[in-house]
Amino acid sequence: MADCYLDRMAHLPATITLADLVAAVRRFRDDRDWAQFHTPKNLAAATAIEAAELQERLLWKTDAEVDQDLADPAKLALVADEIADVVMFAMLLADRLGIDLAEAISAKLAANEAKYPVNLARGNARKYTELGGG
């Protein structure tokens, strides 16, 4: 059997880091010579399209119906596939733009901590501009 992506994934460490996953997604892309198509515009569009496919899995259902669907392992696996597609395209976009995802996520969490202090945001879904803090 030819060198297979899944075979190489088996050699990842037991604890996979975000950098390991980005490298694996990059290898998958590079093995297929797809980087030429992965412009920032196309990767942003692909991320949005995959997010829409994720939404489609849950569209027109009540929360109870969604909960019932997600209790079915086969349906949950389909949702997991869509989530993976969204995350992989976002990883490739960040990689293409030279954005360190761990740093970007840490910075965003810090910004959100400031925007949404626990004492004001806990238990409600209001936007930070509507929380009424100092």
N, CA, C and O atoms as a GROMACS GRO file, in nm:
protein
  536
    1MET      N    1   0.086  -0.118   0.000
    1MET     CA    2   0.000   0.000   0.000
    1MET      C    3   0.089   0.123   0.000
    1MET      O    4   0.192   0.126   0.067
    2ALA      N    5   0.050   0.224  -0.074
    2ALA     CA    6   0.127   0.349  -0.083
    2ALA      C    7   0.123   0.422   0.051
    2ALA      O    8   0.037   0.397   0.136
    3ASP      N    9   0.219   0.513   0.068
    3ASP     CA   10   0.224   0.595   0.187
    3ASP      C   11   0.089   0.662   0.205
    3ASP      O   12   0.045   0.736   0.117
    4CYS      N   13   0.025   0.639   0.316
    4CYS     CA   14  -0.111   0.687   0.338
    4CYS      C   15  -0.114   0.788   0.451
    4CYS      O   16  -0.044   0.774   0.551
    5TYR      N   17  -0.195   0.889   0.433
    5TYR     CA   18  -0.214   0.992   0.534
    5TYR      C   19  -0.248   0.930   0.670
    5TYR      O   20  -0.191   0.969   0.772
    6LEU      N   21  -0.340   0.834   0.672
    6LEU     CA   22  -0.381   0.773   0.797
    6LEU      C   23  -0.267   0.696   0.863
    6LEU      O   24  -0.257   0.693   0.986
    7ASP      N   25  -0.182   0.634   0.781
    7ASP     CA   26  -0.067   0.564   0.837
    7ASP      C   27   0.025   0.663   0.908
    7ASP      O   28   0.075   0.636   1.017
    8ARG      N   29   0.045   0.779   0.846
    8ARG     CA   30   0.131   0.880   0.907
    8ARG      C   31   0.066   0.940   1.030
    8ARG      O   32   0.137   0.977   1.124
    9MET      N   33  -0.066   0.952   1.033
    9MET     CA   34  -0.136   1.002   1.151
    9MET      C   35  -0.114   0.910   1.270
    9MET      O   36  -0.109   0.956   1.384
   10ALA      N   37  -0.101   0.781   1.244
   10ALA     CA   38  -0.080   0.685   1.352
   10ALA      C   39   0.051   0.710   1.425
   10ALA      O   40   0.069   0.666   1.538
   11HIS      N   41   0.143   0.780   1.360
   11HIS     CA   42   0.273   0.806   1.421
   11HIS      C   43   0.278   0.937   1.498
   11HIS      O   44   0.382   0.975   1.550
   12LEU      N   45   0.165   1.007   1.505
   12LEU     CA   46   0.161   1.128   1.585
   12LEU      C   47   0.171   1.089   1.732
   12LEU      O   48   0.134   0.978   1.770
   13PRO      N   49   0.221   1.180   1.813
   13PRO     CA   50   0.232   1.148   1.956
   13PRO      C   51   0.096   1.122   2.018
   13PRO      O   52  -0.007   1.164   1.966
   14ALA      N   53   0.097   1.051   2.132
   14ALA     CA   54  -0.028   1.019   2.200
   14ALA      C   55  -0.103   1.147   2.237
   14ALA      O   56  -0.226   1.151   2.230
   15THR      N   57  -0.030   1.250   2.275
   15THR     CA   58  -0.089   1.380   2.301
   15THR      C   59  -0.060   1.467   2.180
   15THR      O   60   0.055   1.507   2.157
   16ILE      N   61  -0.162   1.494   2.103
   16ILE     CA   62  -0.145   1.570   1.980
   16ILE      C   63  -0.161   1.718   2.010
   16ILE      O   64  -0.259   1.759   2.072
   17THR      N   65  -0.065   1.797   1.967
   17THR     CA   66  -0.073   1.940   1.987
   17THR      C   67  -0.144   2.005   1.869
   17THR      O   68  -0.164   1.943   1.765
   18LEU      N   69  -0.181   2.128   1.887
   18LEU     CA   70  -0.242   2.204   1.778
   18LEU      C   71  -0.144   2.213   1.661
   18LEU      O   72  -0.184   2.201   1.546
   19ALA      N   73  -0.017   2.235   1.691
   19ALA     CA   74   0.086   2.242   1.585
   19ALA      C   75   0.095   2.110   1.509
   19ALA      O   76   0.114   2.110   1.388
   20ASP      N   77   0.083   1.996   1.580
   20ASP     CA   78   0.083   1.865   1.514
   20ASP      C   79  -0.034   1.853   1.416
   20ASP      O   80  -0.018   1.804   1.304
   21LEU      N   81  -0.150   1.897   1.459
   21LEU     CA   82  -0.268   1.888   1.374
   21LEU      C   83  -0.257   1.980   1.252
   21LEU      O   84  -0.292   1.940   1.141
   22VAL      N   85  -0.207   2.101   1.272
   22VAL     CA   86  -0.187   2.192   1.159
   22VAL      C   87  -0.089   2.129   1.060
   22VAL      O   88  -0.113   2.133   0.939
   23ALA      N   89   0.019   2.072   1.110
   23ALA     CA   90   0.118   2.008   1.022
   23ALA      C   91   0.056   1.890   0.947
   23ALA      O   92   0.086   1.870   0.830
   24ALA      N   93  -0.029   1.813   1.012
   24ALA     CA   94  -0.094   1.699   0.947
   24ALA      C   95  -0.189   1.747   0.837
   24ALA      O   96  -0.193   1.688   0.729
   25VAL      N   97  -0.265   1.851   0.864
   25VAL     CA   98  -0.356   1.905   0.764
   25VAL      C   99  -0.276   1.963   0.647
   25VAL      O  100  -0.314   1.946   0.531
   26ARG      N  101  -0.167   2.032   0.678
   26ARG     CA  102  -0.080   2.087   0.572
   26ARG      C  103  -0.023   1.976   0.485
   26ARG      O  104  -0.019   1.989   0.363
   27ARG      N  105   0.022   1.866   0.548
   27ARG     CA  106   0.076   1.752   0.471
   27ARG      C  107  -0.031   1.693   0.380
   27ARG      O  108  -0.004   1.664   0.263
   28PHE      N  109  -0.151   1.677   0.433
   28PHE     CA  110  -0.261   1.624   0.352
   28PHE      C  111  -0.280   1.712   0.229
   28PHE      O  112  -0.290   1.661   0.117
   29ARG      N  113  -0.284   1.844   0.250
   29ARG     CA  114  -0.299   1.938   0.138
   29ARG      C  115  -0.182   1.928   0.042
   29ARG      O  116  -0.201   1.920  -0.080
   30ASP      N  117  -0.062   1.929   0.094
   30ASP     CA  118   0.058   1.930   0.009
   30ASP      C  119   0.074   1.802  -0.070
   30ASP      O  120   0.122   1.805  -0.184
   31ASP      N  121   0.035   1.689  -0.012
   31ASP     CA  122   0.042   1.562  -0.085
   31ASP      C  123  -0.044   1.565  -0.211
   31ASP      O  124  -0.020   1.490  -0.305
   32ARG      N  125  -0.144   1.650  -0.211
   32ARG     CA  126  -0.237   1.659  -0.324
   32ARG      C  127  -0.211   1.781  -0.413
   32ARG      O  128  -0.283   1.805  -0.510
   33ASP      N  129  -0.108   1.858  -0.378
   33ASP     CA  130  -0.073   1.980  -0.452
   33ASP      C  131  -0.191   2.076  -0.458
   33ASP      O  132  -0.220   2.132  -0.564
   34TRP      N  133  -0.258   2.094  -0.345
   34TRP     CA  134  -0.373   2.182  -0.340
   34TRP      C  135  -0.340   2.322  -0.289
   34TRP      O  136  -0.425   2.410  -0.295
   35ALA      N  137  -0.218   2.344  -0.240
   35ALA     CA  138  -0.184   2.477  -0.186
   35ALA      C  139  -0.207   2.586  -0.289
   35ALA      O  140  -0.240   2.699  -0.255
   36GLN      N  141  -0.189   2.550  -0.417
   36GLN     CA  142  -0.207   2.648  -0.524
   36GLN      C  143  -0.350   2.704  -0.527
   36GLN      O  144  -0.372   2.814  -0.578
   37PHE      N  145  -0.446   2.631  -0.475
   37PHE     CA  146  -0.585   2.675  -0.474
   37PHE      C  147  -0.623   2.743  -0.342
   37PHE      O  148  -0.729   2.804  -0.331
   38HIS      N  149  -0.536   2.732  -0.245
   38HIS     CA  150  -0.568   2.778  -0.110
   38HIS      C  151  -0.526   2.922  -0.086
   38HIS      O  152  -0.441   2.951  -0.001
   39THR      N  153  -0.588   3.012  -0.161
   39THR     CA  154  -0.567   3.154  -0.138
   39THR      C  155  -0.647   3.195  -0.015
   39THR      O  156  -0.741   3.125   0.023
   40PRO      N  157  -0.613   3.307   0.047
   40PRO     CA  158  -0.693   3.350   0.163
   40PRO      C  159  -0.843   3.361   0.130
   40PRO      O  160  -0.926   3.319   0.211
   41LYS      N  161  -0.876   3.417   0.015
   41LYS     CA  162  -1.018   3.430  -0.025
   41LYS      C  163  -1.084   3.294  -0.033
   41LYS      O  164  -1.194   3.275   0.020
   42ASN      N  165  -1.020   3.199  -0.099
   42ASN     CA  166  -1.079   3.066  -0.115
   42ASN      C  167  -1.088   2.992   0.018
   42ASN      O  168  -1.186   2.921   0.042
   43LEU      N  169  -0.988   3.007   0.103
   43LEU     CA  170  -0.993   2.939   0.233
   43LEU      C  171  -1.100   3.000   0.323
   43LEU      O  172  -1.166   2.927   0.397
   44ALA      N  173  -1.117   3.132   0.317
   44ALA     CA  174  -1.224   3.195   0.396
   44ALA      C  175  -1.360   3.147   0.345
   44ALA      O  176  -1.449   3.116   0.424
   45ALA      N  177  -1.376   3.141   0.213
   45ALA     CA  178  -1.502   3.093   0.156
   45ALA      C  179  -1.526   2.947   0.193
   45ALA      O  180  -1.637   2.911   0.231
   46ALA      N  181  -1.424   2.865   0.184
   46ALA     CA  182  -1.438   2.723   0.218
   46ALA      C  183  -1.478   2.705   0.364
   46ALA      O  184  -1.560   2.620   0.396
   47THR      N  185  -1.420   2.786   0.453
   47THR     CA  186  -1.455   2.780   0.594
   47THR      C  187  -1.603   2.813   0.614
   47THR      O  188  -1.674   2.745   0.687
   48ALA      N  189  -1.648   2.920   0.547
   48ALA     CA  190  -1.788   2.961   0.559
   48ALA      C  191  -1.882   2.856   0.500
   48ALA      O  192  -1.988   2.828   0.556
   49ILE      N  193  -1.844   2.799   0.389
   49ILE     CA  194  -1.927   2.697   0.325
   49ILE      C  195  -1.939   2.574   0.414
   49ILE      O  196  -2.048   2.518   0.430
   50GLU      N  197  -1.828   2.532   0.472
   50GLU     CA  198  -1.833   2.417   0.562
   50GLU      C  199  -1.915   2.449   0.686
   50GLU      O  200  -1.985   2.362   0.738
   51ALA      N  201  -1.907   2.573   0.735
   51ALA     CA  202  -1.989   2.613   0.850
   51ALA      C  203  -2.137   2.607   0.813
   51ALA      O  204  -2.220   2.569   0.895
   52ALA      N  205  -2.169   2.644   0.689
   52ALA     CA  206  -2.308   2.636   0.643
   52ALA      C  207  -2.352   2.490   0.636
   52ALA      O  208  -2.467   2.458   0.668
   53GLU      N  209  -2.263   2.401   0.594
   53GLU     CA  210  -2.297   2.258   0.590
   53GLU      C  211  -2.322   2.205   0.731
   53GLU      O  212  -2.407   2.119   0.752
   54LEU      N  213  -2.247   2.256   0.828
   54LEU     CA  214  -2.271   2.220   0.968
   54LEU      C  215  -2.409   2.269   1.011
   54LEU      O  216  -2.485   2.195   1.072
   55GLN      N  217  -2.440   2.392   0.979
   55GLN     CA  218  -2.573   2.445   1.012
   55GLN      C  219  -2.684   2.364   0.947
   55GLN      O  220  -2.788   2.340   1.008
   56GLU      N  221  -2.661   2.322   0.824
   56GLU     CA  222  -2.762   2.247   0.750
   56GLU      C  223  -2.800   2.118   0.823
   56GLU      O  224  -2.915   2.074   0.816
   57ARG      N  225  -2.705   2.058   0.891
   57ARG     CA  226  -2.733   1.933   0.965
   57ARG      C  227  -2.836   1.956   1.075
   57ARG      O  228  -2.904   1.862   1.117
   58LEU      N  229  -2.849   2.081   1.122
   58LEU     CA  230  -2.936   2.112   1.235
   58LEU      C  231  -3.055   2.199   1.196
   58LEU      O  232  -3.139   2.231   1.280
   59LEU      N  233  -3.061   2.237   1.072
   59LEU     CA  234  -3.160   2.333   1.024
   59LEU      C  235  -3.302   2.281   1.036
   59LEU      O  236  -3.329   2.163   1.011
   60TRP      N  237  -3.391   2.370   1.073
   60TRP     CA  238  -3.535   2.348   1.081
   60TRP      C  239  -3.575   2.247   1.189
   60TRP      O  240  -3.684   2.190   1.184
   61LYS      N  241  -3.489   2.227   1.284
   61LYS     CA  242  -3.519   2.134   1.393
   61LYS      C  243  -3.530   2.212   1.523
   61LYS      O  244  -3.462   2.313   1.542
   62THR      N  245  -3.614   2.164   1.610
   62THR     CA  246  -3.621   2.222   1.743
   62THR      C  247  -3.496   2.181   1.822
   62THR      O  248  -3.424   2.089   1.781
   63ASP      N  249  -3.472   2.248   1.932
   63ASP     CA  250  -3.358   2.208   2.015
   63ASP      C  251  -3.373   2.063   2.062
   63ASP      O  252  -3.274   1.990   2.070
   64ALA      N  253  -3.494   2.023   2.092
   64ALA     CA  254  -3.518   1.884   2.135
   64ALA      C  255  -3.487   1.786   2.022
   64ALA      O  256  -3.430   1.679   2.047
   65GLU      N  257  -3.524   1.821   1.900
   65GLU     CA  258  -3.494   1.733   1.785
   65GLU      C  259  -3.343   1.726   1.761
   65GLU      O  260  -3.289   1.620   1.729
   66VAL      N  261  -3.275   1.839   1.777
   66VAL     CA  262  -3.129   1.839   1.762
   66VAL      C  263  -3.066   1.750   1.868
   66VAL      O  264  -2.979   1.668   1.838
   67ASP      N  265  -3.111   1.765   1.992
   67ASP     CA  266  -3.058   1.680   2.100
   67ASP      C  267  -3.080   1.532   2.071
   67ASP      O  268  -2.992   1.450   2.095
   68GLN      N  269  -3.198   1.499   2.018
   68GLN     CA  270  -3.228   1.360   1.983
   68GLN      C  271  -3.135   1.311   1.872
   68GLN      O  272  -3.081   1.201   1.880
   69ASP      N  273  -3.116   1.394   1.768
   69ASP     CA  274  -3.025   1.357   1.659
   69ASP      C  275  -2.883   1.335   1.711
   69ASP      O  276  -2.817   1.238   1.674
   70LEU      N  277  -2.837   1.424   1.797
   70LEU     CA  278  -2.699   1.416   1.844
   70LEU      C  279  -2.677   1.301   1.941
   70LEU      O  280  -2.562   1.265   1.970
   71ALA      N  281  -2.784   1.242   1.991
   71ALA     CA  282  -2.772   1.122   2.074
   71ALA      C  283  -2.749   0.998   1.988
   71ALA      O  284  -2.709   0.893   2.039
   72ASP      N  285  -2.773   1.010   1.857
   72ASP     CA  286  -2.750   0.900   1.762
   72ASP      C  287  -2.605   0.908   1.716
   72ASP      O  288  -2.566   1.006   1.653
   73PRO      N  289  -2.524   0.806   1.747
   73PRO     CA  290  -2.382   0.812   1.711
   73PRO      C  291  -2.355   0.837   1.563
   73PRO      O  292  -2.259   0.906   1.529
   74ALA      N  293  -2.438   0.783   1.476
   74ALA     CA  294  -2.417   0.805   1.332
   74ALA      C  295  -2.440   0.951   1.293
   74ALA      O  296  -2.364   1.007   1.214
   75LYS      N  297  -2.544   1.011   1.349
   75LYS     CA  298  -2.573   1.152   1.319
   75LYS      C  299  -2.470   1.243   1.385
   75LYS      O  300  -2.431   1.344   1.328
   76LEU      N  301  -2.427   1.206   1.504
   76LEU     CA  302  -2.322   1.283   1.571
   76LEU      C  303  -2.193   1.279   1.491
   76LEU      O  304  -2.121   1.379   1.483
   77ALA      N  305  -2.163   1.164   1.431
   77ALA     CA  306  -2.042   1.151   1.348
   77ALA      C  307  -2.048   1.244   1.227
   77ALA      O  308  -1.946   1.300   1.186
   78LEU      N  309  -2.167   1.260   1.168
   78LEU     CA  310  -2.182   1.351   1.055
   78LEU      C  311  -2.157   1.495   1.097
   78LEU      O  312  -2.094   1.572   1.024
   79VAL      N  313  -2.205   1.531   1.214
   79VAL     CA  314  -2.180   1.666   1.267
   79VAL      C  315  -2.032   1.683   1.297
   79VAL      O  316  -1.974   1.788   1.269
   80ALA      N  317  -1.970   1.581   1.354
   80ALA     CA  318  -1.827   1.588   1.384
   80ALA      C  319  -1.746   1.607   1.257
   80ALA      O  320  -1.648   1.682   1.256
   81ASP      N  321  -1.785   1.541   1.149
   81ASP     CA  322  -1.716   1.559   1.020
   81ASP      C  323  -1.725   1.704   0.973
   81ASP      O  324  -1.626   1.760   0.925
   82GLU      N  325  -1.842   1.764   0.986
   82GLU     CA  326  -1.858   1.903   0.943
   82GLU      C  327  -1.775   1.997   1.030
   82GLU      O  328  -1.713   2.091   0.980
   83ILE      N  329  -1.775   1.973   1.160
   83ILE     CA  330  -1.693   2.055   1.250
   83ILE      C  331  -1.546   2.042   1.212
   83ILE      O  332  -1.474   2.141   1.209
   84ALA      N  333  -1.502   1.920   1.185
   84ALA     CA  334  -1.362   1.899   1.145
   84ALA      C  335  -1.330   1.974   1.017
   84ALA      O  336  -1.222   2.033   1.005
   85ASP      N  337  -1.422   1.975   0.920
   85ASP     CA  338  -1.399   2.050   0.796
   85ASP      C  339  -1.382   2.199   0.824
   85ASP      O  340  -1.291   2.262   0.770
   86VAL      N  341  -1.468   2.254   0.909
   86VAL     CA  342  -1.459   2.396   0.944
   86VAL      C  343  -1.323   2.426   1.007
   86VAL      O  344  -1.254   2.520   0.969
   87VAL      N  345  -1.286   2.345   1.104
   87VAL     CA  346  -1.161   2.369   1.177
   87VAL      C  347  -1.040   2.351   1.086
   87VAL      O  348  -0.945   2.429   1.093
   88MET      N  349  -1.042   2.250   1.000
   88MET     CA  350  -0.928   2.229   0.911
   88MET      C  351  -0.908   2.345   0.814
   88MET      O  352  -0.795   2.389   0.791
   89PHE      N  353  -1.018   2.396   0.756
   89PHE     CA  354  -1.003   2.510   0.666
   89PHE      C  355  -0.958   2.634   0.742
   89PHE      O  356  -0.879   2.712   0.690
   90ALA      N  357  -1.008   2.653   0.864
   90ALA     CA  358  -0.962   2.766   0.945
   90ALA      C  359  -0.813   2.751   0.977
   90ALA      O  360  -0.738   2.849   0.976
   91MET      N  361  -0.770   2.630   1.006
   91MET     CA  362  -0.627   2.604   1.031
   91MET      C  363  -0.544   2.640   0.908
   91MET      O  364  -0.440   2.705   0.919
   92LEU      N  365  -0.589   2.596   0.792
   92LEU     CA  366  -0.514   2.625   0.669
   92LEU      C  367  -0.511   2.774   0.639
   92LEU      O  368  -0.410   2.825   0.590
   93LEU      N  369  -0.619   2.845   0.667
   93LEU     CA  370  -0.621   2.989   0.647
   93LEU      C  371  -0.522   3.057   0.741
   93LEU      O  372  -0.444   3.141   0.698
   94ALA      N  373  -0.526   3.022   0.867
   94ALA     CA  374  -0.432   3.079   0.964
   94ALA      C  375  -0.287   3.049   0.922
   94ALA      O  376  -0.200   3.136   0.928
   95ASP      N  377  -0.263   2.925   0.881
   95ASP     CA  378  -0.130   2.885   0.838
   95ASP      C  379  -0.085   2.967   0.717
   95ASP      O  380   0.029   3.013   0.711
   96ARG      N  381  -0.175   2.984   0.623
   96ARG     CA  382  -0.143   3.061   0.501
   96ARG      C  383  -0.110   3.206   0.533
   96ARG      O  384  -0.027   3.268   0.466
   97LEU      N  385  -0.175   3.261   0.637
   97LEU     CA  386  -0.154   3.400   0.675
   97LEU      C  387  -0.044   3.418   0.779
   97LEU      O  388  -0.014   3.530   0.820
   98GLY      N  389   0.016   3.307   0.820
   98GLY     CA  390   0.123   3.315   0.919
   98GLY      C  391   0.074   3.345   1.060
   98GLY      O  392   0.147   3.399   1.142
   99ILE      N  393  -0.050   3.310   1.086
   99ILE     CA  394  -0.109   3.334   1.218
   99ILE      C  395  -0.087   3.211   1.305
   99ILE      O  396  -0.123   3.100   1.266
  100ASP      N  397  -0.028   3.231   1.421
  100ASP     CA  398  -0.011   3.124   1.519
  100ASP      C  399  -0.145   3.109   1.590
  100ASP      O  400  -0.186   3.197   1.666
  101LEU      N  401  -0.212   2.998   1.566
  101LEU     CA  402  -0.347   2.978   1.622
  101LEU      C  403  -0.347   2.978   1.774
  101LEU      O  404  -0.438   3.035   1.835
  102ALA      N  405  -0.249   2.918   1.836
  102ALA     CA  406  -0.245   2.915   1.982
  102ALA      C  407  -0.236   3.058   2.037
  102ALA      O  408  -0.304   3.092   2.133
  103GLU      N  409  -0.152   3.140   1.976
  103GLU     CA  410  -0.140   3.280   2.019
  103GLU      C  411  -0.268   3.356   1.991
  103GLU      O  412  -0.314   3.433   2.076
  104ALA      N  413  -0.328   3.338   1.873
  104ALA     CA  414  -0.450   3.409   1.837
  104ALA      C  415  -0.564   3.372   1.931
  104ALA      O  416  -0.640   3.458   1.974
  105ILE      N  417  -0.577   3.244   1.963
  105ILE     CA  418  -0.684   3.199   2.052
  105ILE      C  419  -0.660   3.254   2.193
  105ILE      O  420  -0.754   3.299   2.258
  106SER      N  421  -0.536   3.249   2.240
  106SER     CA  422  -0.505   3.303   2.373
  106SER      C  423  -0.536   3.452   2.380
  106SER      O  424  -0.594   3.498   2.479
  107ALA      N  425  -0.499   3.526   2.277
  107ALA     CA  426  -0.527   3.670   2.274
  107ALA      C  427  -0.677   3.697   2.272
  107ALA      O  428  -0.725   3.787   2.341
  108LYS      N  429  -0.751   3.619   2.193
  108LYS     CA  430  -0.896   3.637   2.184
  108LYS      C  431  -0.964   3.604   2.317
  108LYS      O  432  -1.056   3.674   2.358
  109LEU      N  433  -0.918   3.498   2.384
  109LEU     CA  434  -0.974   3.466   2.515
  109LEU      C  435  -0.949   3.578   2.615
  109LEU      O  436  -1.038   3.612   2.693
  110ALA      N  437  -0.829   3.635   2.612
  110ALA     CA  438  -0.797   3.746   2.702
  110ALA      C  439  -0.887   3.866   2.673
  110ALA      O  440  -0.938   3.930   2.766
  111ALA      N  441  -0.907   3.897   2.545
  111ALA     CA  442  -0.996   4.008   2.507
  111ALA      C  443  -1.140   3.980   2.552
  111ALA      O  444  -1.208   4.070   2.602
  112ASN      N  445  -1.184   3.856   2.534
  112ASN     CA  446  -1.320   3.820   2.575
  112ASN      C  447  -1.337   3.823   2.726
  112ASN      O  448  -1.445   3.857   2.776
  113GLU      N  449  -1.232   3.788   2.800
  113GLU     CA  450  -1.236   3.797   2.947
  113GLU      C  451  -1.264   3.940   2.989
  113GLU      O  452  -1.342   3.965   3.081
  114ALA      N  453  -1.200   4.035   2.920
  114ALA     CA  454  -1.220   4.176   2.952
  114ALA      C  455  -1.359   4.224   2.911
  114ALA      O  456  -1.422   4.301   2.983
  115LYS      N  457  -1.407   4.178   2.797
  115LYS     CA  458  -1.539   4.220   2.747
  115LYS      C  459  -1.654   4.157   2.826
  115LYS      O  460  -1.759   4.218   2.844
  116TYR      N  461  -1.632   4.036   2.873
  116TYR     CA  462  -1.739   3.959   2.937
  116TYR      C  463  -1.697   3.916   3.078
  116TYR      O  464  -1.673   3.798   3.102
  117PRO      N  465  -1.688   4.010   3.171
  117PRO     CA  466  -1.651   3.970   3.308
  117PRO      C  467  -1.757   3.876   3.365
  117PRO      O  468  -1.876   3.895   3.342
  118VAL      N  469  -1.713   3.777   3.438
  118VAL     CA  470  -1.802   3.674   3.490
  118VAL      C  471  -1.917   3.735   3.568
  118VAL      O  472  -2.032   3.691   3.553
  119ASN      N  473  -1.889   3.835   3.651
  119ASN     CA  474  -1.995   3.891   3.736
  119ASN      C  475  -2.105   3.959   3.654
  119ASN      O  476  -2.216   3.976   3.704
  120LEU      N  477  -2.077   3.998   3.529
  120LEU     CA  478  -2.179   4.060   3.444
  120LEU      C  479  -2.236   3.966   3.339
  120LEU      O  480  -2.352   3.979   3.300
  121ALA      N  481  -2.156   3.872   3.292
  121ALA     CA  482  -2.195   3.789   3.178
  121ALA      C  483  -2.252   3.652   3.216
  121ALA      O  484  -2.320   3.589   3.135
  122ARG      N  485  -2.227   3.609   3.335
  122ARG     CA  486  -2.269   3.473   3.373
  122ARG      C  487  -2.419   3.455   3.360
  122ARG      O  488  -2.498   3.530   3.417
  123GLY      N  489  -2.459   3.352   3.282
  123GLY     CA  490  -2.598   3.313   3.272
  123GLY      C  491  -2.683   3.392   3.175
  123GLY      O  492  -2.805   3.376   3.173
  124ASN      N  493  -2.621   3.480   3.094
  124ASN     CA  494  -2.702   3.550   2.995
  124ASN      C  495  -2.626   3.555   2.863
  124ASN      O  496  -2.505   3.531   2.859
  125ALA      N  497  -2.697   3.585   2.757
  125ALA     CA  498  -2.639   3.583   2.623
  125ALA      C  499  -2.628   3.722   2.562
  125ALA      O  500  -2.616   3.736   2.441
  126ARG      N  501  -2.633   3.824   2.646
  126ARG     CA  502  -2.623   3.960   2.594
  126ARG      C  503  -2.483   3.991   2.544
  126ARG      O  504  -2.384   3.939   2.595
  127LYS      N  505  -2.477   4.076   2.443
  127LYS     CA  506  -2.349   4.121   2.390
  127LYS      C  507  -2.281   4.209   2.493
  127LYS      O  508  -2.347   4.272   2.575
  128TYR      N  509  -2.149   4.213   2.488
  128TYR     CA  510  -2.072   4.288   2.588
  128TYR      C  511  -2.114   4.434   2.598
  128TYR      O  512  -2.105   4.493   2.705
  129THR      N  513  -2.160   4.492   2.487
  129THR     CA  514  -2.203   4.632   2.489
  129THR      C  515  -2.334   4.652   2.565
  129THR      O  516  -2.372   4.765   2.596
  130GLU      N  517  -2.402   4.542   2.596
  130GLU     CA  518  -2.530   4.549   2.666
  130GLU      C  519  -2.522   4.498   2.810
  130GLU      O  520  -2.625   4.483   2.875
  131LEU      N  521  -2.401   4.472   2.860
  131LEU     CA  522  -2.388   4.414   2.994
  131LEU      C  523  -2.400   4.518   3.105
  131LEU      O  524  -2.427   4.483   3.220
  132GLY      N  525  -2.380   4.645   3.071
  132GLY     CA  526  -2.396   4.750   3.171
  132GLY      C  527  -2.283   4.761   3.270
  132GLY      O  528  -2.302   4.814   3.379
  133GLY      N  529  -2.166   4.712   3.233
  133GLY     CA  530  -2.051   4.726   3.322
  133GLY      C  531  -1.987   4.863   3.311
  133GLY      O  532  -2.017   4.939   3.219
  134GLY      N  533  -1.898   4.894   3.405
  134GLY     CA  534  -1.827   5.020   3.417
  134GLY      C  535  -1.776   5.074   3.294
  134GLY      O  536  -1.714   5.180   3.294
   0.00000   0.00000   0.00000
